[in-house]
Structure formats: C-alpha cells, structure tokens
C-alpha cells in the first residue's frame, strides 16, 4: 500500500498514542500534531526567523519529522536554549 509521508506520520502518531494510552481518539492525534507545529514555530521564532516564515516552515517540518526525533528535540531544547544564552552572554562580555 502506497502512502504519502503525511499519511504515514498520521498512522505513526496513532500507534504511538495507542502504545502510551491504550486508546486513541482523532483529537489525540490532532493535539500531537499541533504540539509539534507549535514547538517548531516557537523554536524558529526564537532563532530569529520571521514569524510568518516560521509558521510555514513548522508546518513542513511537522510532516517529515519522526516522533522519536520530535520527542528527543523537546527534551534537549531547554539545554540548547541555555547554551545559546550562555554563549551569547559570553560573547557580549
């Protein structure tokens, strides 16, 4: 069966949520996709990307990133922000 990447991502999100929660509703999948979209929009804006461009790029990213990569990035994002702030402050001194 041939699926588009977005279809594969949708099915993967259903499976991941099913494994975590035992039962899945379509709203659970939608919330997971929206969480991904918001995360990448915020990260791109924080990196200095124009908000409109960040919104478009986040939409693209959410359709190609695996759940594993997304979850890992969520875990390390605070550390990356801390490191970035430290480096920025160090350069300013």
N, C-alpha and C positions, 0 to 999 in steps of 0.2 A: 504494500500500500504506500503510495507516494503522498507525503505531507509537506506543506510549506513549513519553514522554520517556526513561524508563529504558532502553527497548529501543534508542532512538536513541543514547543515551550508551554503551551496551554495544557497539553496532556501530562507533561512532566510536572507542572505545578499541581495538577490534580493528584498525581501519585505521591508527591512529597507531602502534601497536606493530608492525604489519606493515611500515610505512614505515621505522621505526627499526631493526628487527631482521631483516626479511625473512621471518620465520616467526613464527607466533603460536600459543601454546597457551592453553587456557582458564585455566590457572593464571596466565599472564602478565596476562590481563585482570583476574582476581580480585586479584592483587597491586597493580595500578594503582589499582583502586577502593578497596582497603584503605588504600593510601598516602594517597589523597585524604581518606578518612574520618579517619585518624589525624591528618593535618595540621590539618584544621579543628577536630577535638576539642581538640587541643593549643592552637591559637590562641585558641579561645573560652575555654578554661580560663584561659589566660594573661591574657585580657582581663577576667577576673573573673566569668565565667559559671559557675554551679553545674555541677559535672561531669556530673550526670545530664542536665541541660538541654543542655549542650554536646554530649553524646553523641547525643541525639535530633536536635538542630539540624544537627550534622555529617552525619548520615545523610540529612537532607533536602537539604543543600547538595550533597553528592556526586552527587545525581541530577539536579541542574539546572545545575551549572556546566560550562562548556565546558572542554575540555582546554587550549586556549590560555590562558584566564583562570587556570586552576589552575596551569599552569606559570609564568606571569608572577607570580602571587602567591607561589609558592615562592621565586622569585628575589628579590623585594623584601621578603619577611617579615623577614629579618635586619636590613635597613635600617630598617624600621618599628619593630622592637623596640628598636634602638639609639636611634632618635629619641625613642621613648616614654620610655626610661630617662633620656635626657639631659634631656628636658622635666620629668620627674618630679623629678630631682635639682635642676634649676634652680629649680623651684617651692619645693622644700624649703629652699633656702638663703636 
